[in-house]
Amino acid sequence: MPLRVEREQLYPSNPLVVSYLHDFERVGSFYRYHPYSAESMAERLASLPQTYRQDRRELVAALLDYNRGLGAGRETLANIGLLERSGSAVVVGGQQAGILTGPLYTVHKALSLIQLARKLAAELGTPVVPVFWVASEDHDFAEIDHIDFLPPGGEPTRLRLAPPPGAGGNVSIGDLPAGPEVAVIIDELDRAAPPSEFKAQIIAGLREALAAGGSLADFFARLMLRLFDRHGLVLIDVTRRPFRVMQSGFFRTVIESTGDINAAVEEADERLVAAGHALQVEKSRDHTHLFVYVEGQRLPLFRESPAKAGLERGGEVREFVARRGREPVARFSRGVLLAMAATAPWDLSTDVITRPVGQDNLLPVLASIDGPGEISYMAQVKGVYPLFDQEMPVIYPRANLTLVERNVARSLEKFRLSVRDLAGDPRVRLEEFLRTIDPVGVQAAVERLKAEIAECYRRCLERLSPVDKALPELGRKNLDRLLEEVAWFERKAVEARNRAADESSRQFKRAAASLFPDGELQERVYNVYPYLFKHGEGLIDLLVEAPLLEGTDHKLVYIE
């Protein structure tokens, strides 16, 4: 099953990201390092001894404990051991803990991590370890509770996970159990996918991972290791207490510096807007860029002015409030929060602005693998790093891929279409396509009929207008009614043409649904497992070796 990789110009819709990928100098002032420069990588590596201050032995011990608990293999464990070396570094990237790994871009990010780590280790002559950050803190269950796939001969299909006990509200994914609800979605996927030589074994692996117990985030992590640990991928879930303890000082700085963090973000926001860019993240000025866990719920923490806060029994001003929506749920003094950072840091959590800084506080990050949305919001974060005596790492774009299976490639070849020809609104593309294969030219013929009728009316009305001044207006109304009848005839003619072209239409729709489901990029919608059922887990090994990071264009991966 060889793979063939081609480049295609499928650009993201965000102009900032397009510039980042193809004209970095235009937006370079919002970032610290040029992503494609060998000098940038060397400079960042040289700066790590001054900016990374964690105890490497403590980090390695925590990573070994976590990854062993997930059943990691020797390649992953060996990579963790490399991080004890003072000159070693990591390439890091993460994603929400989606059910059955979520959309394909999660897999693409892991592939990018492995490939970039290998590349940099060879170029820089030092160990570089790929680390996948399991974003288990996120509490938006609706974002991770489903998988989408394209069944044989069918339409894009979604399977949705029933909410496990405790789901809803602001409960983190890492606090939700992976229980019988997950078994149901595995069974549904098993029934929906056709038999293959690989499917039974892969389904058995899914059920084995589920039987190991734990949270939805643990289930996600086991699946990621099953796919990638033979390639040395290391996983981290920062909600585990050993990692949180290592972030105690980081949380203290966030609490002490909320005003400065907001000022740094606001300054970047003003520059971005002045340059004509939309803001990826918008936060209120009183946001602390932290969440706090209150009775199991992850709630955003805001600064509260003394005038609104009232006084505690000791006369101390209450400075912070956790809210659910607009409703205040709990209040904290600055001292209480600092004590929490020191003694119970697992009760605190970062937001989108502080998460990357906290990530780089915890890990010796050489480069971060980011998708389009992350690249966009990182432009708002550069000024936050110096508040923690750090600097932004190299932000390296993840590989953007579309898998092109053999039947789809044949349809494209048959109809002389490129992948890009199928991008956009599938209904519009189908209509355009049907026009190209219409041997009679139905719509062109009807357009000529409309033009001839209109011309006949024009000449007739010119002759009749002297008879009665009201006749031209009556004639125009009559023409409108007649053209409505022609439009009805046109619809019927198009339907007849479509029936004649039904097989071609079916193949076109199938190809479009495979490559651009509902007009979206494939990687943002479909799940990896139906592909693995058809091609085996060896597809992952082939993708790891494919040239996915060469150039910044979108990659078309033909499975031949």
Steps between C-alpha positions, in 0.01 A plus 500: 500500500734777382422866562546783254511856632418806291468865596184699448423866565211467743542805718338565839245780510695706758730752322734509801560125470541521122771761553661288773520203265605674181626853578626491859673839489160665466395378850836416656484780759223310684725197557846440643657265244478431128346154480697375197845628594776265617657797676177555698502140620864521606443832676197366687689189608787713629259713705337209683759468781421861600119472480420141601532450876308182586672203660545263206513193723167593653351553153632167373368314805152648451499426126616142554233438760223641280605330175567165665153514647364532148697198378771687312757298306879512514541772233287746696665412831846534345412845366386609846837395640677727251347804670734462797781622277555871547518577127186312404177670395146422393272576211154531651144522373164405636133457442177442687438142604245420229310174501694235301768772449256749344554653153792405278696816580579349842685219324659751263636694795659188646655418161639853484649472849681177418634624168616839626666346808696260278600778263620735773686229690697421184567864414588620850680190625302481825207288619163652401197317633144519355251574780123499455309716749168337591267796552291328764411823684259616230140478611305535175359147476312578177832561322635151571190279520474386138676349204422548131575261215385408150342154484514308170232626265361738761505859612734646764387347829541611860505276806449685826612390846226502761598722795669297774418567866600855593515635144369846432559835654868569553635153581839432339529212254770352720246468783243307293510118510553292188221252563222308325409803288834461321438128449176591322671734254768236428222248427323751276817564304561126472153450350528798264839411352524211250708191580870511419811303585598763755175608662447222754847541649471879519155482662642253753775752575243775560310279742821401677593866547154571639515204738813649660270756664558860591370821348413598145841671489672177609315308227608759244862480618508120478376513143760761405775284648366193321536689173830677566708360787705284261613834358596636841212742560485612865172608658438746781179576687568808707204436731700219661616623839876460452486736202276745683743511793774594255281790382445644847736793447355568158149534646632734766642729231172500308310604813751775575514625140142493369499873426831481314382196302188686391704806405736289287210331321320831445812652347531208256127519424526867408791431267320209336184702442703793365661259254156388383485163677206355690560385859487125553440543875312781671501521879355752741748725678418353839579140396794352692577247225448227757226253581430367846332173593198553725312185600632316195415776254769688307396865524666813357658727761460878480645792687235682698532864596500577877189713461302197382666236707406593856710397799581170661469461876860603549448818304700365204377598153376212289680543170397210275173334400429171320196519274271259322385712212427833667412340835760538779564160655795552736729783610867482591747740650839536342653328801269200469588458133871523571461238771310283251784534250744387770306215658229392251608608148280224354204724586623757247500485122630716215298662223586540133744788571691350792495137383789532251710694752429238766586227251840657438551544874448128550687363196828598324316605184708553189199529269124479526299330227187708449195501276349807330295613800794464736734688267244780497459536876872460567539839333325639809729326750856605415507780758383271782813282498743762642277534808612146585866555397432289191474557127267359239635181337507432130138463380508234229187434290368147517466304178166556327395180321223353290492123449405408143389138472524302179132517402500877548818540296340298218194725500719809483695353211184390317344845518830687457456679830757619751444473873464876514214481247290333772569761768226739612122459496441143373163591345653780295792280400264221394296735282817633340619145443172388345520785254839374384367149429166610350514374138187692397564828676162515673551825682669669206206399278249634751696824535484544124126434513457767768702749297303429181165535678611827659619631162174402330303681771720806464440524125127431540457763769683758291241447227200493732589785734340765274167315520470541877751642750396230753607214272877514577438460876250219439750340265779512758277336761396236249867439416581453870225238526623325191859499625376345826356217290831470316679483837268213599586327173868564567479330841333199341760488223784523755342220704481286188862578419600416856326165480692430182820595682404326824797265516746779428324716756518223759872456447558874517301532823689207649837654414393841632367345822827313547723803448282791618214380722239776511757726336750461785851363480501125557743528791259719696213251481580132454642257754806285436358160595288430189817558296693262723228236463555510123877541483626372837699670774798474268358811333630695801849362446491602133380850588781538755750442218320713239635851415227691686707798618664584167368841403205687646231400252217260578600138440293253299588147612395246238450151644584280202 
